[in-house]
Amino acid sequence: MTIIYESKTGFTEKYAKMLAKITGLKAYNIKDFNSVKKGSDVVFLGWISAGRVKGLKKALKNFNVKAVCASGTGRGPEPNSATFVKNNNIEGKEFFYLRGGNKPIREIKGFDKVILSMFLKMLKSKKDKTDDIIEAINNIESGVDYVKEENLAEVVKWVNKQIK
Ligand SMILES: Cc1cc2nc3c(=O)[nH]c(=O)nc-3n(C[C@H](O)[C@H](O)[C@H](O)COP(=O)(O)O)c2cc1C
């Protein structure tokens, strides 16, 4: 079993490296996918952009993805776990949500900034702002880091069961 990850701003990478340290598995950025045997068992970690796990398609094409960990800044997978799993075509695989983090929007560039700006505008236009929405607006504007080892507890438990 190997850890493969895709990370744009480093939060998912932090989780991947933490998971590697705790479990003793090796972690590779998906850019280096050629270093890992094609078709072998992997745990994949990717960041979420507009509900889709980035890098997942490439991982599914090249490896036997046993588990998917999606890192996002929401409180959980949107709109719920079952729909998220279905939308990402990973039914039947182990799925974990990891709360990641984001840089302040002023530090984000290119197409990602366009998507995020649209999302921010939509959130700000809502009349009745719930706590989740206010939190999301603040996170996008100011940046946030939710990465901590205890968030990996369930993933670690699952990995250890697979490799023992
Ligand atoms: C363009 C864009 C779209 C995003 N869409 C979502 C989303 O749909 N759901 C979510 O929870 N987080 C979303 N995020 C937040 C990232 O998934 C989160 O910051 C992630 O932990 C970043 O990981 P990375 O540092 O490894 O790139 C989005 C971020 C960007 C820049």
The ligand as a Gaussian input file, in Angstrom:
#p B3LYP/6-31G(d) Opt

LIG

0 1
 C      -11.049000      26.953000      -6.566000
 C      -11.302000      26.312000      -5.253000
 C      -12.458000      25.566000      -5.052000
 C      -12.704000      24.953000      -3.816000
 N      -13.852000      24.215000      -3.632000
 C      -14.090000      23.610000      -2.422000
 C      -15.269000      22.838000      -2.200000
 O      -16.082000      22.644000      -3.088000
 N      -15.445000      22.281000      -0.983000
 C      -14.544000      22.439000       0.047000
 O      -14.772000      21.926000       1.155000
 N      -13.404000      23.143000      -0.130000
 C      -13.157000      23.727000      -1.346000
 N      -12.006000      24.443000      -1.543000
 C      -11.006000      24.482000      -0.466000
 C       -9.851000      23.488000      -0.697000
 O      -10.312000      22.243000      -1.057000
 C       -9.056000      23.345000       0.592000
 O       -8.526000      24.607000       0.841000
 C       -7.965000      22.279000       0.544000
 O       -7.663000      21.860000       1.863000
 C       -6.709000      22.776000      -0.141000
 O       -5.763000      21.742000      -0.207000
 P       -4.291000      21.965000      -0.768000
 O       -3.629000      22.980000       0.120000
 O       -3.657000      20.628000      -0.639000
 O       -4.364000      22.425000      -2.177000
 C      -11.761000      25.084000      -2.758000
 C      -10.584000      25.842000      -2.967000
 C      -10.341000      26.453000      -4.189000
 C       -9.076000      27.245000      -4.366000

